[in-house]
């Protein structure tokens, strides 16, 4: 299959160009659309899992690390 183009929305996503998967913005791994659960609306990025999503958020907001 080919890569889909997606518009990420709050709690949902819209397929702009059909395909079978999207790529994780951090790892580059393919994510099947049926498995897509994690993304960022502001950056319009998909993530393979919650851990990778958190890693990306902490990289984007290093000041959050100090809140522990």
N, C-alpha and C positions, 0 to 999 in steps of 0.2 A: 504494500500500500504506500501511498504518498503522504507527506506531511500536510496536516490541515492548518488553515489560518483561522485563528480564534480571536474573538473580542471577549475579554474577561470582564464579567459584570459582578456585582455584589450577589453572591450566592448562586450564580449561574454563569453560563457562557453561551456565546452565540457563534455558530460556525459561519465564517465569512467565505471560506473556500474549503470544500469537502476534502477529507482525507481520513486516514486511519489512526493517526497519532500526532502528538506535538512533542517538542523537545524540551527537556528540563533546562532552564536558564542557567543552572549552576553546574550540573554534571554532564549535560549533553545527551543524557539517556532518552530513548524514546518512551513516551507515555501513551498507551492506548487511550483513546477518548473515553472508553467505558471505565477506565481506571483513574481518570483525571479527577483529583479531589483538592489539590492545593495550588493556589495561584495568588498573584498580587494584582489588584485592579489598577493601582496607580502606575506600576511599572509594566503592566501587561505582560507578566512573566508566569510561566508554569513551573511547578516543582514536583519532583518525583515522589517526595514524601514529606511528612511534617518536620523531620529533623533537618532536611535540606532547606525547607522554607524558613525555619528558625535561624539556621546558619546565615542565610541571605539577609534576613531582617537585622540580625546583629551586625553584619558587615555594613549594612546601610545606615545603622544607628548605633555606633560604638558606645555612645553614652548610656545605652540601656544595660550594658554589662555591669555598670557601677551600681545598679539598683538592687543587687542581691543582698 
